[in-house]
Amino acid sequence: MSEEQNPAAEVKKKVDEDWKAAMRREKEKLAAKQKASAEQEEEAAGETDQMFLGFINQLVAQTMMDLGAMPHPASGQREVNLEQAKQMIEILRSLDRKTKKSQSKEEQDFFRQVLSELQMLFVQISQQAGEGAEQAGGDGGVGAPELGQGPQAEAPGPAAGTRGAVPGTGRKRRRG
């Protein structure tokens, strides 16, 4: 018996074709959803996230307090904690690295500027703290050194042999 004469084969063929058409439509719907989702993620990656920048600003403010560049809000005093400042700079660098792919241009520029300024300030305060410790007889000084005072009023460049190094890490800066 041929397929033309067998009604069961004709029904099976029709069911298979219906199933294939349904699967093709489902596949197209899924592809469209995935494309829309990818476009939304791409758009979101290009947008500046104000909450994220606010969070980074809080970390920057804490680092500035640790460097003695800002008074502590509770005490009103400027206090230097170089180890804490160094750790906060490393946290900011890590956040920059980990979020690099999803950052907008504005966020990338913001990170670059903030990290550069904090690292230069860290070097300046470290040098002033070292000079203050020598002058004070090695007690390390209690308060924050006054910014812009002393023999090196401008922000110093990298020390000889440390061009491109990140303060306190022994690692080279990555250019990106």
C-alpha positions in Angstrom: 0.0 0.0 0.0 1.4 3.4 -0.9 1.3 6.6 1.1 -1.5 8.0 -1.1 -3.7 5.0 -0.2 -2.7 4.9 3.5 -4.7 7.6 5.5 -2.6 7.0 8.6 0.5 8.1 6.9 -1.2 11.2 5.6 -2.4 12.1 9.1 1.1 11.5 10.5 2.7 13.7 7.8 0.2 16.5 8.6 0.9 16.3 12.3 4.7 16.3 11.7 4.4 19.4 9.5 2.2 21.2 12.1 4.6 20.3 14.9 7.6 21.6 12.8 5.8 24.9 12.0 5.0 25.4 15.7 8.6 24.7 16.7 9.8 27.1 14.0 7.5 29.9 15.4 8.7 29.2 19.0 12.3 29.4 17.9 11.7 32.7 16.1 9.9 34.1 19.2 12.8 33.0 21.4 15.3 34.6 19.1 13.4 37.9 19.0 13.2 37.9 22.8 16.9 37.2 23.1 17.7 40.0 20.6 15.5 42.5 22.5 17.1 41.5 25.8 20.6 41.9 24.3 19.7 45.3 22.9 18.4 46.4 26.3 21.6 45.3 28.1 23.6 47.1 25.5 21.7 50.3 26.0 21.9 49.9 29.8 25.7 49.4 29.5 26.0 52.8 27.8 23.9 54.7 30.3 25.5 56.3 33.4 24.2 54.7 36.5 23.8 57.6 39.0 23.4 55.2 42.0 26.7 53.5 41.0 28.5 56.9 40.8 26.9 57.9 44.1 28.4 54.7 45.7 31.8 55.4 44.2 31.6 59.0 45.5 31.0 57.7 49.0 34.1 55.5 48.7 36.1 58.5 47.4 34.9 60.7 50.3 36.0 58.0 52.8 39.4 57.8 51.0 39.8 61.6 51.2 39.0 61.5 54.9 41.6 58.7 55.3 44.2 60.9 53.5 43.3 63.8 55.8 42.1 65.9 52.8 38.7 66.2 54.4 37.7 66.5 58.1 35.9 63.5 59.6 32.2 64.5 59.8 31.8 63.2 63.4 35.0 64.8 65.0 35.6 67.6 62.6 39.3 66.7 62.7 41.6 65.8 59.9 43.2 62.4 60.5 45.6 60.5 58.3 45.2 56.7 58.0 47.5 55.7 55.1 46.8 52.0 55.3 43.1 52.5 55.2 43.5 55.0 52.3 45.6 52.5 50.4 43.0 49.8 50.9 40.2 52.1 49.7 42.2 53.0 46.6 42.7 49.3 45.9 38.9 48.7 46.3 38.2 51.5 43.9 40.7 50.0 41.4 39.2 46.6 41.8 35.7 48.0 41.2 36.9 49.7 38.1 38.5 46.5 36.7 35.5 44.4 37.5 32.9 46.7 36.0 35.0 48.0 33.0 32.9 46.2 30.4 29.6 47.6 31.6 30.8 51.2 32.3 29.6 54.1 30.2 32.1 56.6 28.8 31.3 59.0 31.6 31.9 56.3 34.3 35.2 55.3 32.7 36.4 58.9 32.6 35.2 59.4 36.2 37.1 56.3 37.5 40.3 57.4 35.6 40.2 60.9 37.0 39.3 59.9 40.6 41.9 57.1 40.8 44.6 59.3 39.3 43.9 62.1 41.8 43.7 59.8 44.8 46.9 58.1 43.9 48.8 61.4 43.5 47.3 62.6 46.8 48.3 59.4 48.5 52.0 59.8 47.3 52.0 63.5 48.4 50.5 62.7 51.9 52.9 59.7 52.3 55.9 61.9 51.5 54.7 64.7 53.9 54.0 62.1 56.6 57.5 60.8 56.2 59.0 64.3 56.4 56.8 65.1 59.4 57.9 61.9 61.2 61.6 62.9 60.7 61.0 66.4 62.0 58.9 65.2 65.0 61.5 62.8 66.1 60.0 59.7 64.5 56.5 59.6 66.2 54.8 59.7 62.8 52.8 62.8 63.6 49.3 62.7 65.0 47.2 64.9 62.7 47.1 65.3 59.0 49.8 67.3 57.3 48.6 70.5 55.7 48.0 70.1 52.0 50.1 72.3 49.7 52.6 73.1 52.5 56.2 72.2 52.8 59.0 71.7 50.3 56.8 69.9 47.7 53.7 72.1 47.3 52.8 70.6 43.9 51.7 67.1 43.5 54.8 65.0 42.9 55.2 62.7 39.9 56.2 59.1 40.2 59.4 58.5 42.1 62.5 57.6 40.1 62.2 54.0 39.0 58.5 53.8 39.8 57.1 55.4 36.7 53.7 53.9 36.1 53.7 52.0 39.5 50.7 52.1 41.7 51.6 53.4 45.2 52.2 50.7 47.7 51.4 47.7 45.4 54.7 47.0 43.6 52.5 46.6 40.4 52.5 48.5 37.2 49.5 50.5 36.2 47.5 49.1 33.3 46.9 51.6 30.5 43.4 51.2 29.2 
